[in-house]
Amino acid sequence: MANGVTTVNVMPGSANVIGGQAVAAKTWGPSRSSRILLQPSGLKMALGENPKRVYGGQDKTPSTRLGNAALMREAFIQARNYQRKRDRDEEPDLRWESLLDVLDGTVPALCHAHRADDILTAVRISREIGFRLTIEHCTEGNLVAGELAAAGVMCTLGPLLTGRSKQELRDRSLEAAPAMERAGVVFGFTTDHPVTPSYSLPLAASYAVGAGMTREGALRALTLDGACVIGLEDRVGSLEADKDADCVIADGDLLDPRTRVLMTLVDGTVAWTQDTWPRI
């Protein structure tokens, strides 16, 4: 709240090809349960190094990118088979219930993918199976921006404030943000908290502007476009009638690192002020 972050999408990690359900929530509210906006807000999945590193180290599948893709396809095929059985009033199996929400379009699949090949694998599988998809991280989005735009796939981009700490970040470039903006891809920023703390979100957007993204596009990625990615554009992301009245009052441009947030309002209520809460 000290840097104006009012809404977050919290999801499992990326060690498993199918990780579990996500939940979207406010960072402030009168009770924990009142902060929940959307549950589930998606199903976390993962391609790339993490699943194959975790399971390959145990001499288990998946130990390759081919294995990741095979397990993802197999999971959805088994979920479809389970759905047919369940429709005949057989015993529910909770292992597959969460995948049915993705198959029927209720929630999107949120797929961790950094490299261009992993991003395109996720797009291809979503087209084959027929589910809504967002790409989480999208590090090499500049290499596949046209394909993402053509497929109508939204993304969260980041973290932008890290080094090339692993193999699949080798070609990380700030060019991803302006390239996806030019292609018309709808995306928001992520800090991958706690990898980079969530209060650095405005700083990530300022780096994107430094790389060539427009100021208006960066502000939109922090607000309305980020809300669209989560599926909450009818509640947050802009100041309009019948929305939640989340807003930030600052002493300057939010994309300037010197700017201080003076007040954060959530649901029209003052949730944080510089005077009453300690600085981060």
ABEGO torsion letter per residue (X at the ends): XAAGBABBBBBBBAABABAEBBBBBBABEABAAAABABOBAEBBBBBEAAAAAAAAAAGBOBABAAAAAAAAAAAAAAAAAAAAAAAAGBBBBAAAAAAAAAAAGABBBBBBBABAAAAAAAAAAAAAAGBBBBBBGGAAAAAAAAAAAAAGBBBBBOBAABBBABAAAAABBAAAAAAAAAAGBBBBBBAGOAABBAAAAAAAAAAAAAAGBBAAAAAAAABAAAAAAAGAAAABGBBBBGBAGBBBBBABBAABAABBBABBBBGGBBABBAAABBBX
